C-alpha cells in the first residue's frame, strides 16, 4: 500500500505517522514539500509517487486567524482540497479527506447528522465547507471524515495549551456555553488506517468524534484536575464575555451512527485523555 499523507506535521499527521503500518510505503508531505494550493505541485508529486491512497490532513486550522487571512484559508481548505480531489480522481487514487464540525451553525438541539444543512458561522468553517463540496464534486468515490475538537499530545491544540497554562499556575477563563465532543487525534488516525485496510466503507460523508459531550470549561476543568501540583483557577464564562475574532457554534456534537453501522466505534475520551496527559507529564519532567 502506497500512501500520500498531506499535512504530515500537524497533530493528525503526526498521529498517522505513528499508526500507519510499517509495511506500507508512506510519503509524509509537509507544506514545504507539497503546497496543495499549487496545482502543478500537486499533480507533479502525485504523478511521481503514484499512491494507492491519499489522506488529506492538510488544513488551515487557526479559526481566529482565518478571519483576517480569508484568502489563505480558502486557498488551503477549498482550492487545496479541490486540486487533491481532481488529481486523485484523474489518476484512479482513493481519497480520504478530513473536515470539521465547524461547518454547522450550532443551533441544533440534537447531534448533527451527515444530512443536516451546513451553515458555518466563521471563515474557517466556510472554507472547510467549500472544501467538502469540492471533494464531493470532483471525486465521487472520496470519503470525507468530519471530526470535532481534536486534541492530543501532538501539535497545537486546546489540551496542550490549557495544560501548560495550568502547569505554570496561570488562572484561566474558559467558555462554558459551547458544547462539543473532544476527539483524540490518534483515534482518528486509527480509524483512517482501518478504513483503508478494511476497504468496506462506501464513499461519502461520515462523522467521527469522541464519546463524551462537554463544554470547553468542562474540558479545561478535567485538565486542571490532572495537574496535581498547581495553584491555577479555572473559571467558566459565557461566549459573550470571551473576545475572539471568530464566532463559534454553541453546539457542535456530531451524530456518529452512520459510521458505527460499519463497526467503527467513537473515540474513547477517557482513554485518549489519559494517554495525552501522561505523555505531557512525561514530557515536562
Buried (B, 14 or more C-beta within 10 A) or exposed (E): BBBBBBBBBBBBBBBBBEBBEEEBEBBBBBBEEBBBBBBEBBBEBBEEBEBBBBBBBBBBBBBBBBBEBEEBBBBBBBBBBBBBBBBBBEEEBBBBBBBBBBBBBBEBEEBBBBEBEBBBBBBBBBBBBBBBBBBBEBBEEBBBBBBBBBBBBBBEBBBBBBBBBBBEEBEBBBBBBBBBBBBBBBBBBBBBBBBBEEEEBEBEBBBBBBBBBBBBBBBBBBBBEBBEEBEBEBEBBEBEEBEEEBBBBBBBBBBBEBBBEEEBEBBBBEEBBEBBBEBBBEEEE
